[in-house]
Amino acid sequence: MIEEIGTVAGEIWHLLKEKGELSVSGVVAEINASQSIAYMGLGWLAREDKLEFVKKSRGVYVRLK
């Protein structure tokens, strides 16, 4: 399962590099993985200090550092 989470983290990184800032729910919707694995992938990248989270009136957004 760790390998799958790492793979999804890489997909998320590439998605954010290509599209820029997205809502957290938008990231989860774009990734071809279960919701829980996508959230774990976001956590993986956050733990590696690769993401910035921004709270906006319409939700939480994420972008690469």
mmCIF file as Biopython writes it, N, C-alpha, C and O atoms, coordinates in Angstrom:
data_model
#
loop_
_atom_site.group_PDB
_atom_site.id
_atom_site.type_symbol
_atom_site.label_atom_id
_atom_site.label_alt_id
_atom_site.label_comp_id
_atom_site.label_asym_id
_atom_site.label_entity_id
_atom_site.label_seq_id
_atom_site.pdbx_PDB_ins_code
_atom_site.Cartn_x
_atom_site.Cartn_y
_atom_site.Cartn_z
_atom_site.occupancy
_atom_site.B_iso_or_equiv
_atom_site.auth_seq_id
_atom_site.auth_asym_id
_atom_site.pdbx_PDB_model_num
ATOM 1   N N  . MET A ? 1  ? 0.822   -1.189 0.000   1.0 0.0 1  A 1 
ATOM 2   C CA . MET A ? 1  ? 0.000   0.000  0.000   1.0 0.0 1  A 1 
ATOM 3   C C  . MET A ? 1  ? 0.874   1.266  0.000   1.0 0.0 1  A 1 
ATOM 4   O O  . MET A ? 1  ? 0.498   2.271  -0.602  1.0 0.0 1  A 1 
ATOM 5   N N  . ILE A ? 2  ? 2.026   1.225  0.664   1.0 0.0 2  A 1 
ATOM 6   C CA . ILE A ? 2  ? 2.930   2.380  0.691   1.0 0.0 2  A 1 
ATOM 7   C C  . ILE A ? 2  ? 3.357   2.756  -0.723  1.0 0.0 2  A 1 
ATOM 8   O O  . ILE A ? 2  ? 3.445   3.937  -1.059  1.0 0.0 2  A 1 
ATOM 9   N N  . GLU A ? 3  ? 3.620   1.753  -1.544  1.0 0.0 3  A 1 
ATOM 10  C CA . GLU A ? 3  ? 4.029   2.026  -2.923  1.0 0.0 3  A 1 
ATOM 11  C C  . GLU A ? 3  ? 2.919   2.746  -3.686  1.0 0.0 3  A 1 
ATOM 12  O O  . GLU A ? 3  ? 3.191   3.676  -4.445  1.0 0.0 3  A 1 
ATOM 13  N N  . GLU A ? 4  ? 1.671   2.321  -3.489  1.0 0.0 4  A 1 
ATOM 14  C CA . GLU A ? 4  ? 0.530   2.954  -4.152  1.0 0.0 4  A 1 
ATOM 15  C C  . GLU A ? 4  ? 0.386   4.413  -3.714  1.0 0.0 4  A 1 
ATOM 16  O O  . GLU A ? 4  ? 0.132   5.291  -4.539  1.0 0.0 4  A 1 
ATOM 17  N N  . ILE A ? 5  ? 0.547   4.664  -2.430  1.0 0.0 5  A 1 
ATOM 18  C CA . ILE A ? 5  ? 0.439   6.037  -1.918  1.0 0.0 5  A 1 
ATOM 19  C C  . ILE A ? 5  ? 1.547   6.897  -2.513  1.0 0.0 5  A 1 
ATOM 20  O O  . ILE A ? 5  ? 1.302   8.039  -2.902  1.0 0.0 5  A 1 
ATOM 21  N N  . GLY A ? 6  ? 2.758   6.365  -2.588  1.0 0.0 6  A 1 
ATOM 22  C CA . GLY A ? 6  ? 3.870   7.096  -3.186  1.0 0.0 6  A 1 
ATOM 23  C C  . GLY A ? 6  ? 3.639   7.401  -4.649  1.0 0.0 6  A 1 
ATOM 24  O O  . GLY A ? 6  ? 3.968   8.490  -5.120  1.0 0.0 6  A 1 
ATOM 25  N N  . THR A ? 7  ? 3.075   6.451  -5.369  1.0 0.0 7  A 1 
ATOM 26  C CA . THR A ? 7  ? 2.764   6.657  -6.783  1.0 0.0 7  A 1 
ATOM 27  C C  . THR A ? 7  ? 1.725   7.762  -6.939  1.0 0.0 7  A 1 
ATOM 28  O O  . THR A ? 7  ? 1.863   8.632  -7.798  1.0 0.0 7  A 1 
ATOM 29  N N  . VAL A ? 8  ? 0.692   7.726  -6.112  1.0 0.0 8  A 1 
ATOM 30  C CA . VAL A ? 8  ? -0.354  8.747  -6.162  1.0 0.0 8  A 1 
ATOM 31  C C  . VAL A ? 8  ? 0.219   10.112 -5.774  1.0 0.0 8  A 1 
ATOM 32  O O  . VAL A ? 8  ? -0.162  11.127 -6.356  1.0 0.0 8  A 1 
ATOM 33  N N  . ALA A ? 9  ? 1.117   10.146 -4.810  1.0 0.0 9  A 1 
ATOM 34  C CA . ALA A ? 9  ? 1.767   11.407 -4.436  1.0 0.0 9  A 1 
ATOM 35  C C  . ALA A ? 9  ? 2.499   11.989 -5.645  1.0 0.0 9  A 1 
ATOM 36  O O  . ALA A ? 9  ? 2.449   13.197 -5.879  1.0 0.0 9  A 1 
ATOM 37  N N  . GLY A ? 10 ? 3.166   11.147 -6.400  1.0 0.0 10 A 1 
ATOM 38  C CA . GLY A ? 10 ? 3.832   11.605 -7.617  1.0 0.0 10 A 1 
ATOM 39  C C  . GLY A ? 10 ? 2.852   12.133 -8.642  1.0 0.0 10 A 1 
ATOM 40  O O  . GLY A ? 10 ? 3.121   13.143 -9.292  1.0 0.0 10 A 1 
ATOM 41  N N  . GLU A ? 11 ? 1.724   11.472 -8.798  1.0 0.0 11 A 1 
ATOM 42  C CA . GLU A ? 11 ? 0.691   11.936 -9.727  1.0 0.0 11 A 1 
ATOM 43  C C  . GLU A ? 11 ? 0.152   13.297 -9.292  1.0 0.0 11 A 1 
ATOM 44  O O  . GLU A ? 11 ? -0.084  14.173 -10.124 1.0 0.0 11 A 1 
ATOM 45  N N  . ILE A ? 12 ? -0.039  13.464 -8.002  1.0 0.0 12 A 1 
ATOM 46  C CA . ILE A ? 12 ? -0.527  14.748 -7.478  1.0 0.0 12 A 1 
ATOM 47  C C  . ILE A ? 12 ? 0.501   15.842 -7.752  1.0 0.0 12 A 1 
ATOM 48  O O  . ILE A ? 12 ? 0.139   16.939 -8.178  1.0 0.0 12 A 1 
ATOM 49  N N  . TRP A ? 13 ? 1.778   15.552 -7.512  1.0 0.0 13 A 1 
ATOM 50  C CA . TRP A ? 13 ? 2.834   16.528 -7.753  1.0 0.0 13 A 1 
ATOM 51  C C  . TRP A ? 13 ? 2.828   16.969 -9.218  1.0 0.0 13 A 1 
ATOM 52  O O  . TRP A ? 13 ? 2.908   18.162 -9.509  1.0 0.0 13 A 1 
ATOM 53  N N  . HIS A ? 14 ? 2.732   16.009 -10.134 1.0 0.0 14 A 1 
ATOM 54  C CA . HIS A ? 14 ? 2.706   16.333 -11.569 1.0 0.0 14 A 1 
ATOM 55  C C  . HIS A ? 14 ? 1.458   17.129 -11.934 1.0 0.0 14 A 1 
ATOM 56  O O  . HIS A ? 14 ? 1.527   18.060 -12.737 1.0 0.0 14 A 1 
ATOM 57  N N  . LEU A ? 15 ? 0.325   16.771 -11.352 1.0 0.0 15 A 1 
ATOM 58  C CA . LEU A ? 15 ? -0.921  17.499 -11.605 1.0 0.0 15 A 1 
ATOM 59  C C  . LEU A ? 15 ? -0.783  18.960 -11.178 1.0 0.0 15 A 1 
ATOM 60  O O  . LEU A ? 15 ? -1.151  19.862 -11.931 1.0 0.0 15 A 1 
ATOM 61  N N  . LEU A ? 16 ? -0.261  19.198 -9.986  1.0 0.0 16 A 1 
ATOM 62  C CA . LEU A ? 16 ? -0.109  20.567 -9.500  1.0 0.0 16 A 1 
ATOM 63  C C  . LEU A ? 16 ? 0.951   21.333 -10.286 1.0 0.0 16 A 1 
ATOM 64  O O  . LEU A ? 16 ? 0.832   22.545 -10.467 1.0 0.0 16 A 1 
ATOM 65  N N  . LYS A ? 17 ? 1.977   20.642 -10.749 1.0 0.0 17 A 1 
ATOM 66  C CA . LYS A ? 17 ? 2.989   21.300 -11.571 1.0 0.0 17 A 1 
ATOM 67  C C  . LYS A ? 17 ? 2.373   21.762 -12.887 1.0 0.0 17 A 1 
ATOM 68  O O  . LYS A ? 17 ? 2.682   22.846 -13.380 1.0 0.0 17 A 1 
ATOM 69  N N  . GLU A ? 18 ? 1.506   20.936 -13.446 1.0 0.0 18 A 1 
ATOM 70  C CA . GLU A ? 18 ? 0.873   21.245 -14.730 1.0 0.0 18 A 1 
ATOM 71  C C  . GLU A ? 18 ? -0.212  22.308 -14.597 1.0 0.0 18 A 1 
ATOM 72  O O  . GLU A ? 18 ? -0.280  23.232 -15.408 1.0 0.0 18 A 1 
ATOM 73  N N  . LYS A ? 19 ? -1.068  22.181 -13.566 1.0 0.0 19 A 1 
ATOM 74  C CA . LYS A ? 19 ? -2.254  23.039 -13.477 1.0 0.0 19 A 1 
ATOM 75  C C  . LYS A ? 19 ? -2.127  24.174 -12.467 1.0 0.0 19 A 1 
ATOM 76  O O  . LYS A ? 19 ? -2.939  25.100 -12.481 1.0 0.0 19 A 1 
ATOM 77  N N  . GLY A ? 20 ? -1.138  24.122 -11.605 1.0 0.0 20 A 1 
ATOM 78  C CA . GLY A ? 20 ? -1.009  25.161 -10.583 1.0 0.0 20 A 1 
ATOM 79  C C  . GLY A ? 20 ? -1.937  24.887 -9.412  1.0 0.0 20 A 1 
ATOM 80  O O  . GLY A ? 20 ? -2.290  23.740 -9.139  1.0 0.0 20 A 1 
ATOM 81  N N  . GLU A ? 21 ? -2.325  25.944 -8.727  1.0 0.0 21 A 1 
ATOM 82  C CA . GLU A ? 21 ? -3.148  25.814 -7.529  1.0 0.0 21 A 1 
ATOM 83  C C  . GLU A ? 21 ? -4.520  25.211 -7.843  1.0 0.0 21 A 1 
ATOM 84  O O  . GLU A ? 21 ? -5.188  25.620 -8.793  1.0 0.0 21 A 1 
ATOM 85  N N  . LEU A ? 22 ? -4.923  24.244 -7.039  1.0 0.0 22 A 1 
ATOM 86  C CA . LEU A ? 22 ? -6.232  23.595 -7.165  1.0 0.0 22 A 1 
ATOM 87  C C  . LEU A ? 22 ? -6.835  23.439 -5.778  1.0 0.0 22 A 1 
ATOM 88  O O  . LEU A ? 22 ? -6.121  23.436 -4.776  1.0 0.0 22 A 1 
ATOM 89  N N  . SER A ? 23 ? -8.144  23.310 -5.731  1.0 0.0 23 A 1 
ATOM 90  C CA . SER A ? 23 ? -8.780  22.987 -4.455  1.0 0.0 23 A 1 
ATOM 91  C C  . SER A ? 23 ? -8.405  21.556 -4.084  1.0 0.0 23 A 1 
ATOM 92  O O  . SER A ? 23 ? -8.120  20.732 -4.954  1.0 0.0 23 A 1 
ATOM 93  N N  . VAL A ? 24 ? -8.408  21.274 -2.794  1.0 0.0 24 A 1 
ATOM 94  C CA . VAL A ? 24 ? -8.100  19.914 -2.344  1.0 0.0 24 A 1 
ATOM 95  C C  . VAL A ? 24 ? -9.090  18.939 -2.964  1.0 0.0 24 A 1 
ATOM 96  O O  . VAL A ? 24 ? -8.700  17.866 -3.424  1.0 0.0 24 A 1 
ATOM 97  N N  . SER A ? 25 ? -10.373 19.303 -2.979  1.0 0.0 25 A 1 
ATOM 98  C CA . SER A ? 25 ? -11.369 18.404 -3.569  1.0 0.0 25 A 1 
ATOM 99  C C  . SER A ? 25 ? -11.146 18.257 -5.074  1.0 0.0 25 A 1 
ATOM 100 O O  . SER A ? 25 ? -11.422 17.198 -5.637  1.0 0.0 25 A 1 
ATOM 101 N N  . GLY A ? 26 ? -10.650 19.304 -5.726  1.0 0.0 26 A 1 
ATOM 102 C CA . GLY A ? 26 ? -10.329 19.218 -7.152  1.0 0.0 26 A 1 
ATOM 103 C C  . GLY A ? 26 ? -9.184  18.264 -7.422  1.0 0.0 26 A 1 
ATOM 104 O O  . GLY A ? 26 ? -9.208  17.521 -8.403  1.0 0.0 26 A 1 
ATOM 105 N N  . VAL A ? 27 ? -8.186  18.279 -6.561  1.0 0.0 27 A 1 
ATOM 106 C CA . VAL A ? 27 ? -7.060  17.340 -6.687  1.0 0.0 27 A 1 
ATOM 107 C C  . VAL A ? 27 ? -7.568  15.913 -6.553  1.0 0.0 27 A 1 
ATOM 108 O O  . VAL A ? 27 ? -7.237  15.047 -7.362  1.0 0.0 27 A 1 
ATOM 109 N N  . VAL A ? 28 ? -8.374  15.678 -5.526  1.0 0.0 28 A 1 
ATOM 110 C CA . VAL A ? 28 ? -8.897  14.326 -5.279  1.0 0.0 28 A 1 
ATOM 111 C C  . VAL A ? 28 ? -9.726  13.860 -6.471  1.0 0.0 28 A 1 
ATOM 112 O O  . VAL A ? 28 ? -9.651  12.694 -6.860  1.0 0.0 28 A 1 
ATOM 113 N N  . ALA A ? 29 ? -10.515 14.761 -7.052  1.0 0.0 29 A 1 
ATOM 114 C CA . ALA A ? 29 ? -11.358 14.400 -8.195  1.0 0.0 29 A 1 
ATOM 115 C C  . ALA A ? 29 ? -10.535 14.096 -9.439  1.0 0.0 29 A 1 
ATOM 116 O O  . ALA A ? 29 ? -10.930 13.251 -10.243 1.0 0.0 29 A 1 
ATOM 117 N N  . GLU A ? 30 ? -9.404  14.764 -9.612  1.0 0.0 30 A 1 
ATOM 118 C CA . GLU A ? 30 ? -8.578  14.590 -10.817 1.0 0.0 30 A 1 
ATOM 119 C C  . GLU A ? 30 ? -7.720  13.328 -10.777 1.0 0.0 30 A 1 
ATOM 120 O O  . GLU A ? 30 ? -7.338  12.804 -11.824 1.0 0.0 30 A 1 
ATOM 121 N N  . ILE A ? 31 ? -7.423  12.846 -9.594  1.0 0.0 31 A 1 
ATOM 122 C CA . ILE A ? 31 ? -6.510  11.705 -9.448  1.0 0.0 31 A 1 
ATOM 123 C C  . ILE A ? 31 ? -7.284  10.406 -9.589  1.0 0.0 31 A 1 
ATOM 124 O O  . ILE A ? 31 ? -8.378  10.263 -9.044  1.0 0.0 31 A 1 
ATOM 125 N N  . ASN A ? 32 ? -6.720  9.473  -10.314 1.0 0.0 32 A 1 
ATOM 126 C CA . ASN A ? 32 ? -7.361  8.177  -10.541 1.0 0.0 32 A 1 
ATOM 127 C C  . ASN A ? 32 ? -6.995  7.219  -9.399  1.0 0.0 32 A 1 
ATOM 128 O O  . ASN A ? 32 ? -6.227  6.273  -9.572  1.0 0.0 32 A 1 
ATOM 129 N N  . ALA A ? 33 ? -7.576  7.503  -8.227  1.0 0.0 33 A 1 
ATOM 130 C CA . ALA A ? 33 ? -7.344  6.674  -7.039  1.0 0.0 33 A 1 
ATOM 131 C C  . ALA A ? 33 ? -8.522  6.887  -6.104  1.0 0.0 33 A 1 
ATOM 132 O O  . ALA A ? 33 ? -9.305  7.821  -6.281  1.0 0.0 33 A 1 
ATOM 133 N N  . SER A ? 34 ? -8.643  6.032  -5.122  1.0 0.0 34 A 1 
ATOM 134 C CA . SER A ? 34 ? -9.714  6.218  -4.149  1.0 0.0 34 A 1 
ATOM 135 C C  . SER A ? 34 ? -9.469  7.517  -3.380  1.0 0.0 34 A 1 
ATOM 136 O O  . SER A ? 34 ? -8.346  8.017  -3.312  1.0 0.0 34 A 1 
ATOM 137 N N  . GLN A ? 35 ? -10.527 8.037  -2.817  1.0 0.0 35 A 1 
ATOM 138 C CA . GLN A ? 35 ? -10.438 9.280  -2.065  1.0 0.0 35 A 1 
ATOM 139 C C  . GLN A ? 35 ? -9.431  9.166  -0.925  1.0 0.0 35 A 1 
ATOM 140 O O  . GLN A ? 35 ? -8.635  10.079 -0.704  1.0 0.0 35 A 1 
ATOM 141 N N  . SER A ? 36 ? -9.463  8.059  -0.207  1.0 0.0 36 A 1 
ATOM 142 C CA . SER A ? 36 ? -8.555  7.907  0.932   1.0 0.0 36 A 1 
ATOM 143 C C  . SER A ? 36 ? -7.097  7.856  0.485   1.0 0.0 36 A 1 
ATOM 144 O O  . SER A ? 36 ? -6.237  8.442  1.144   1.0 0.0 36 A 1 
ATOM 145 N N  . ILE A ? 37 ? -6.801  7.177  -0.605  1.0 0.0 37 A 1 
ATOM 146 C CA . ILE A ? 37 ? -5.422  7.110  -1.107  1.0 0.0 37 A 1 
ATOM 147 C C  . ILE A ? 37 ? -4.984  8.488  -1.596  1.0 0.0 37 A 1 
ATOM 148 O O  . ILE A ? 37 ? -3.834  8.878  -1.389  1.0 0.0 37 A 1 
ATOM 149 N N  . ALA A ? 38 ? -5.876  9.223  -2.236  1.0 0.0 38 A 1 
ATOM 150 C CA . ALA A ? 38 ? -5.534  10.575 -2.700  1.0 0.0 38 A 1 
ATOM 151 C C  . ALA A ? 38 ? -5.205  11.481 -1.518  1.0 0.0 38 A 1 
ATOM 152 O O  . ALA A ? 38 ? -4.245  12.250 -1.578  1.0 0.0 38 A 1 
ATOM 153 N N  . TYR A ? 39 ? -5.995  11.398 -0.440  1.0 0.0 39 A 1 
ATOM 154 C CA . TYR A ? 39 ? -5.694  12.195 0.749   1.0 0.0 39 A 1 
ATOM 155 C C  . TYR A ? 39 ? -4.367  11.766 1.376   1.0 0.0 39 A 1 
ATOM 156 O O  . TYR A ? 39 ? -3.614  12.608 1.864   1.0 0.0 39 A 1 
ATOM 157 N N  . MET A ? 40 ? -4.080  10.481 1.368   1.0 0.0 40 A 1 
ATOM 158 C CA . MET A ? 40 ? -2.793  10.015 1.884   1.0 0.0 40 A 1 
ATOM 159 C C  . MET A ? 40 ? -1.645  10.538 1.027   1.0 0.0 40 A 1 
ATOM 160 O O  . MET A ? 40 ? -0.585  10.887 1.547   1.0 0.0 40 A 1 
ATOM 161 N N  . GLY A ? 41 ? -1.856  10.593 -0.282  1.0 0.0 41 A 1 
ATOM 162 C CA . GLY A ? 41 ? -0.844  11.156 -1.178  1.0 0.0 41 A 1 
ATOM 163 C C  . GLY A ? 41 ? -0.592  12.629 -0.882  1.0 0.0 41 A 1 
ATOM 164 O O  . GLY A ? 41 ? 0.554   13.080 -0.897  1.0 0.0 41 A 1 
ATOM 165 N N  . LEU A ? 42 ? -1.652  13.377 -0.615  1.0 0.0 42 A 1 
ATOM 166 C CA . LEU A ? 42 ? -1.488  14.782 -0.225  1.0 0.0 42 A 1 
ATOM 167 C C  . LEU A ? 42 ? -0.708  14.888 1.084   1.0 0.0 42 A 1 
ATOM 168 O O  . LEU A ? 42 ? 0.161   15.748 1.231   1.0 0.0 42 A 1 
ATOM 169 N N  . GLY A ? 43 ? -1.024  14.014 2.021   1.0 0.0 43 A 1 
ATOM 170 C CA . GLY A ? 43 ? -0.310  13.999 3.290   1.0 0.0 43 A 1 
ATOM 171 C C  . GLY A ? 43 ? 1.167   13.685 3.109   1.0 0.0 43 A 1 
ATOM 172 O O  . GLY A ? 43 ? 2.023   14.278 3.765   1.0 0.0 43 A 1 
ATOM 173 N N  . TRP A ? 44 ? 1.455   12.757 2.221   1.0 0.0 44 A 1 
ATOM 174 C CA . TRP A ? 44 ? 2.838   12.382 1.916   1.0 0.0 44 A 1 
ATOM 175 C C  . TRP A ? 44 ? 3.614   13.619 1.454   1.0 0.0 44 A 1 
ATOM 176 O O  . TRP A ? 44 ? 4.702   13.907 1.952   1.0 0.0 44 A 1 
ATOM 177 N N  . LEU A ? 45 ? 3.027   14.350 0.485   1.0 0.0 45 A 1 
ATOM 178 C CA . LEU A ? 45 ? 3.695   15.534 -0.047  1.0 0.0 45 A 1 
ATOM 179 C C  . LEU A ? 45 ? 3.788   16.647 0.996   1.0 0.0 45 A 1 
ATOM 180 O O  . LEU A ? 45 ? 4.777   17.377 1.044   1.0 0.0 45 A 1 
ATOM 181 N N  . ALA A ? 46 ? 2.763   16.772 1.823   1.0 0.0 46 A 1 
ATOM 182 C CA . ALA A ? 46 ? 2.793   17.779 2.890   1.0 0.0 46 A 1 
ATOM 183 C C  . ALA A ? 46 ? 3.905   17.455 3.871   1.0 0.0 46 A 1 
ATOM 184 O O  . ALA A ? 46 ? 4.627   18.353 4.304   1.0 0.0 46 A 1 
ATOM 185 N N  . ARG A ? 47 ? 4.052   16.198 4.226   1.0 0.0 47 A 1 
ATOM 186 C CA . ARG A ? 47 ? 5.092   15.775 5.167   1.0 0.0 47 A 1 
ATOM 187 C C  . ARG A ? 47 ? 6.482   16.038 4.601   1.0 0.0 47 A 1 
ATOM 188 O O  . ARG A ? 47 ? 7.414   16.336 5.348   1.0 0.0 47 A 1 
ATOM 189 N N  . GLU A ? 48 ? 6.621   15.929 3.286   1.0 0.0 48 A 1 
ATOM 190 C CA . GLU A ? 48 ? 7.899   16.215 2.625   1.0 0.0 48 A 1 
ATOM 191 C C  . GLU A ? 48 ? 8.090   17.714 2.390   1.0 0.0 48 A 1 
ATOM 192 O O  . GLU A ? 48 ? 9.075   18.126 1.777   1.0 0.0 48 A 1 
ATOM 193 N N  . ASP A ? 49 ? 7.151   18.531 2.875   1.0 0.0 49 A 1 
ATOM 194 C CA . ASP A ? 49 ? 7.207   19.991 2.768   1.0 0.0 49 A 1 
ATOM 195 C C  . ASP A ? 49 ? 7.219   20.464 1.315   1.0 0.0 49 A 1 
ATOM 196 O O  . ASP A ? 49 ? 7.918   21.417 0.970   1.0 0.0 49 A 1 
ATOM 197 N N  . LYS A ? 50 ? 6.445   19.792 0.475   1.0 0.0 50 A 1 
ATOM 198 C CA . LYS A ? 50 ? 6.381   20.138 -0.938  1.0 0.0 50 A 1 
ATOM 199 C C  . LYS A ? 50 ? 5.124   20.928 -1.298  1.0 0.0 50 A 1 
ATOM 200 O O  . LYS A ? 50 ? 4.978   21.376 -2.435  1.0 0.0 50 A 1 
ATOM 201 N N  . LEU A ? 51 ? 4.218   21.101 -0.336  1.0 0.0 51 A 1 
ATOM 202 C CA . LEU A ? 51 ? 2.941   21.760 -0.615  1.0 0.0 51 A 1 
ATOM 203 C C  . LEU A ? 51 ? 2.713   22.963 0.284   1.0 0.0 51 A 1 
ATOM 204 O O  . LEU A ? 51 ? 3.221   23.033 1.403   1.0 0.0 51 A 1 
ATOM 205 N N  . GLU A ? 52 ? 1.940   23.902 -0.230  1.0 0.0 52 A 1 
ATOM 206 C CA . GLU A ? 52 ? 1.399   25.007 0.558   1.0 0.0 52 A 1 
ATOM 207 C C  . GLU A ? 52 ? -0.114  24.879 0.512   1.0 0.0 52 A 1 
ATOM 208 O O  . GLU A ? 52 ? -0.690  24.643 -0.550  1.0 0.0 52 A 1 
ATOM 209 N N  . PHE A ? 53 ? -0.753  25.033 1.652   1.0 0.0 53 A 1 
ATOM 210 C CA . PHE A ? 53 ? -2.205  24.998 1.735   1.0 0.0 53 A 1 
ATOM 211 C C  . PHE A ? 53 ? -2.694  26.408 2.020   1.0 0.0 53 A 1 
ATOM 212 O O  . PHE A ? 53 ? -2.142  27.109 2.868   1.0 0.0 53 A 1 
ATOM 213 N N  . VAL A ? 54 ? -3.739  26.820 1.300   1.0 0.0 54 A 1 
ATOM 214 C CA . VAL A ? 54 ? -4.299  28.158 1.439   1.0 0.0 54 A 1 
ATOM 215 C C  . VAL A ? 54 ? -5.788  28.030 1.697   1.0 0.0 54 A 1 
ATOM 216 O O  . VAL A ? 54 ? -6.516  27.425 0.910   1.0 0.0 54 A 1 
ATOM 217 N N  . LYS A ? 55 ? -6.237  28.606 2.811   1.0 0.0 55 A 1 
ATOM 218 C CA . LYS A ? 55 ? -7.663  28.585 3.118   1.0 0.0 55 A 1 
ATOM 219 C C  . LYS A ? 55 ? -8.301  29.795 2.464   1.0 0.0 55 A 1 
ATOM 220 O O  . LYS A ? 55 ? -7.890  30.931 2.697   1.0 0.0 55 A 1 
ATOM 221 N N  . LYS A ? 56 ? -9.312  29.540 1.643   1.0 0.0 56 A 1 
ATOM 222 C CA . LYS A ? 56 ? -10.061 30.593 0.969   1.0 0.0 56 A 1 
ATOM 223 C C  . LYS A ? 56 ? -11.524 30.450 1.356   1.0 0.0 56 A 1 
ATOM 224 O O  . LYS A ? 56 ? -11.923 29.468 1.981   1.0 0.0 56 A 1 
ATOM 225 N N  . SER A ? 57 ? -12.306 31.434 0.978   1.0 0.0 57 A 1 
ATOM 226 C CA . SER A ? 57 ? -13.727 31.399 1.352   1.0 0.0 57 A 1 
ATOM 227 C C  . SER A ? 57 ? -14.445 30.185 0.758   1.0 0.0 57 A 1 
ATOM 228 O O  . SER A ? 57 ? -15.437 29.718 1.317   1.0 0.0 57 A 1 
ATOM 229 N N  . ARG A ? 58 ? -13.954 29.680 -0.356  1.0 0.0 58 A 1 
ATOM 230 C CA . ARG A ? 58 ? -14.613 28.546 -1.014  1.0 0.0 58 A 1 
ATOM 231 C C  . ARG A ? 58 ? -13.965 27.209 -0.705  1.0 0.0 58 A 1 
ATOM 232 O O  . ARG A ? 58 ? -14.292 26.213 -1.349  1.0 0.0 58 A 1 
ATOM 233 N N  . GLY A ? 59 ? -13.052 27.156 0.263   1.0 0.0 59 A 1 
ATOM 234 C CA . GLY A ? 59 ? -12.436 25.890 0.636   1.0 0.0 59 A 1 
ATOM 235 C C  . GLY A ? 59 ? -10.933 26.011 0.796   1.0 0.0 59 A 1 
ATOM 236 O O  . GLY A ? 59 ? -10.380 27.109 0.865   1.0 0.0 59 A 1 
ATOM 237 N N  . VAL A ? 60 ? -10.291 24.865 0.854   1.0 0.0 60 A 1 
ATOM 238 C CA . VAL A ? 60 ? -8.837  24.809 1.019   1.0 0.0 60 A 1 
ATOM 239 C C  . VAL A ? 60 ? -8.212  24.480 -0.324  1.0 0.0 60 A 1 
ATOM 240 O O  . VAL A ? 60 ? -8.633  23.551 -1.014  1.0 0.0 60 A 1 
ATOM 241 N N  . TYR A ? 61 ? -7.205  25.257 -0.682  1.0 0.0 61 A 1 
ATOM 242 C CA . TYR A ? 61 ? -6.498  25.081 -1.942  1.0 0.0 61 A 1 
ATOM 243 C C  . TYR A ? 61 ? -5.068  24.651 -1.659  1.0 0.0 61 A 1 
ATOM 244 O O  . TYR A ? 61 ? -4.529  24.903 -0.581  1.0 0.0 61 A 1 
ATOM 245 N N  . VAL A ? 62 ? -4.469  24.004 -2.636  1.0 0.0 62 A 1 
ATOM 246 C CA . VAL A ? 62 ? -3.122  23.483 -2.468  1.0 0.0 62 A 1 
ATOM 247 C C  . VAL A ? 62 ? -2.309  23.831 -3.716  1.0 0.0 62 A 1 
ATOM 248 O O  . VAL A ? 62 ? -2.824  23.849 -4.834  1.0 0.0 62 A 1 
ATOM 249 N N  . ARG A ? 63 ? -1.027  24.105 -3.490  1.0 0.0 63 A 1 
ATOM 250 C CA . ARG A ? 63 ? -0.101  24.381 -4.598  1.0 0.0 63 A 1 
ATOM 251 C C  . ARG A ? 63 ? 1.285   23.903 -4.187  1.0 0.0 63 A 1 
ATOM 252 O O  . ARG A ? 63 ? 1.560   23.674 -3.009  1.0 0.0 63 A 1 
ATOM 253 N N  . LEU A ? 64 ? 2.143   23.761 -5.178  1.0 0.0 64 A 1 
ATOM 254 C CA . LEU A ? 64 ? 3.523   23.354 -4.911  1.0 0.0 64 A 1 
ATOM 255 C C  . LEU A ? 64 ? 4.288   24.517 -4.314  1.0 0.0 64 A 1 
ATOM 256 O O  . LEU A ? 64 ? 4.015   25.676 -4.626  1.0 0.0 64 A 1 
ATOM 257 N N  . LYS A ? 65 ? 5.246   24.206 -3.455  1.0 0.0 65 A 1 
ATOM 258 C CA . LYS A ? 65 ? 6.124   25.239 -2.885  1.0 0.0 65 A 1 
ATOM 259 C C  . LYS A ? 65 ? 7.177   25.630 -3.880  1.0 0.0 65 A 1 
ATOM 260 O O  . LYS A ? 65 ? 8.013   26.486 -3.590  1.0 0.0 65 A 1 
#
